[in-house]
Amino acid sequence: MANSDSDPAIPAQRVLFGRRLRALRERKGLTQTAVAVAAGMDRSFYVELETARHSVSVDRIPALAKALGVEPHELFTED
């Protein structure tokens, strides 16, 4: 399987979003399972978001933000 950082078929913004999710999750000391459950999704789907193998729908942004304890816009901005 190709690395999402080097796979030209995966949009760069999806890779950046996945990195941001991971950084926020790790900063909060949360597991992937904890975030997934709090956001109402399967852990496997959440992992696919972090690894840029899947993109997130707009409908799931508020749940992800709440699970990570941030405002929705913070999912798209770097510190």
Secondary structure, DSSP 8 states (H G I E B T S, - for coil): ---TTT-TTS-HHHHHHHHHHHHHHHHHT--HHHHHHHHTS-HHHHHHHHTTSS---GGGHHHHHHHHTS-GGGGS---
